[in-house]
Amino acid sequence: MGDANRERSAQILADKLNLLLDTLRTEAGQTYDFTTIQQGLKDRGVAISRTKWHYLKTADTRVRPDEKLLRALGEVFEVDPRYLVQEDGPLPQQVEQELATVRALRRAEVRNFAARALGQIDPEGLQAILEVIEENEAAAKDNSRHDVDRADSPPASPPAP
């Protein structure tokens, strides 16, 4: 594998690991820290050093994770190991749900900000902004449904010569 491919693979894995760290919590509701991850891996017969963990999270190509480590990490995070093993592995449902929650909270913050900033000054302007936000949300939902539909559909055949 060339250097560019190794760098790309390392970056994809780092992005996935950091997304898991940012979105998921342990059963106790805590963020995953190195000690928790190290112990979880140890319980599965896999060892990891703090340096190797750092290299994985920062896309450093000095470390090449093996499939056993990636599968064990998936188990520690309680996600489908394919997410980490395969570059195009499916996004875990828990992560999708958390991201949807974050998006909803951000939209609510925008609405609240607009209401505070414009509510007393310009009720028509506030209503217009809220309508744009709602239209944007609806369009985003439609696009995401369309993307799922396209992913489930067979590829279009090439045009005839």
N, C-alpha and C positions, 0 to 999 in steps of 0.2 A: 504494500500500500504506500503510495507516495506521501510526501510530507504534507501536501495540501489536503489530502484525504484524511490523514491522521489528525490534522488540526481541526478540520471540519467535524469529524466524528467526536473529538474531545470536546469541542464547543457545544455540540448538540447534547451530549451527555451532561455537561456542566449546566446547561440551561434547564434540562429536565430535573436534575438534582436540586437546583436552586428553586425551581418552581415548587417541587415537593416541600422543600424546607419553608418556603414562604406561605404555602396554603394549608398544609396538613398539621395536625396536632396529635400528640400521643393520647392514649386512653385517658390519661389524667388531665388532658386539656393543655398541656405544656408544649412549647415548640420543641422540635427535635434538636438536641445538641449532640456534640461529638460523643460524649460518654454514653448517652442512650443508644446511639447508632452503633458504637463499638460493642456494647454489651449485647445488643440484639444480634449483631453479626456473630459474636462469640458463641451465643446460644445456638447458632446454626452451623457452628464448626468453621467459621470464616474469620480470619484475623485481618485487622486493618490498623495502620498506624495513623497518627494525627497528620503526618506529612503526606501520606498517600491520600487521605481524605481531602486535605487542602488542595492537592494537585487535581483530584477529580472535580472539585467544585470550581476550580479556576481554569479549567481546560488546559492544564499543563500536559504536554505530550510526553513528559518523562515517565509517565505511568500508563500502562496499558491494562485496563481492567479485564478480567476474564469473565466468562458467562456465569460461573459459579458465584462470584462476588456480586454481579448485577442482579441475579435472581434472588440472592439473599437480601440485598438492599430492598428489592421490591417487597419481599416478605416483611422486612422490618417496617417499612412505610405502609404495609397492608394494602398494596396496589398490585395490579396484574404485572408480574415481572416482565412481560413482553414490552411494557412501556420503556423500560431501561435497556433491555437486551436488543431490541430492534430500533433502528434509527427512526422508523416510521411507526413505532409501536403506538397502540391506541392510548389516548389521553384518559387517565383514570377518571371514573365517574365522580369520585370524591373531589377531585381537582376541578372538574367542570362545574360542579355545584358551588364550590367555594368562589370560583371566578365569577359565576353568575350573581352570587350574593354581593361580591365586591362591586360589580358593575351597577347593581341596583342601588347600593348605598351611595355610590358616586352620583348617580342620576338624582337621587333624593337630595344630596348636598347641593347640586346645581339648582334644583327647584327651590330649595329653602333660601339659597343665596339670592336668587332672582326675586323671590317673594319679599325678602327683607329689603333689598335694594330698590325695587320698583313698586312694591305694593302700595305704599302711601302716596307715591309721586305720580305714577302713571298706571292705573289699573288696566287700560287697554294694552299698553306695552307689555305688562306682565302676562296678560292672557296670550298675547301673540308669542311671547317667548315660551310659555308652557306648551302651546300648540306645536311649536317647532320641535321642542324636546320630545313630545309624544310621537310626532311623525317620525323623528329620527329613531326612536325606540322601535316603532312598528317596522320601519325599513330594515333595521338591524336584525330583527326577528325573522323577517321575510328572507333576508340574505342568508341567514344561518340555516333556515329551512331549505332554501334553494341549494346551498352548498352540500347539505346532507343528501338531498335528492340526487344531486349530480354524482356524489360519491357512491350512491347505491346503484346508479344507472350504469349500464355497460358503455364503454367508450364509443363515441360516434365513429361511424365508418368514414374513411377518407373519401373526399369527393372523387367522382369518376373522372377519368382523364378526358 
